[in-house]
Amino acid sequence: MIDENTAWDLIRIYALKALRTKMVWHSLVENAPYTLIDVFENYLLIQRLNGGEDKKLTKGRIVNAIKKLNSCNGRIKRGTLISPTVAEETAFVLFHPQLGWSDDGDYILKITD
């Protein structure tokens, strides 16, 4: 199980590092580029570099996603955990050290304890 009480703090720590380095990451399917605009106390502000609206990944959405993932035994179909935006789900997996993608990219997985 992933600890829902520490998930936001972990994600925020990794996001702050990514913000400082101006990290760019890409979505799995469309290879859309993303970066962080800023990291706030209760949300991340994500920018899609090739256009579109900025997206917020909130602390509340993180906690709910962790609960949902835990209830699915650490494996859930991409696009069903945090929807409707790819930006939020991709950032969630990227910035939480216990998460990753299945080899085919179709599932979000708990990869470590």
Secondary structure, 3 states (H helix, E strand, C coil): CCCHHHHHHHHHHHHHHHHHHCCCEECCCCCCEEEEEEECCCEEEEEECCCCCCEEEEHHHHHHHHHHHHHCCCEEECCCCCCCCHHHHHHHHHHCCCEEECCCCCEEEECCC
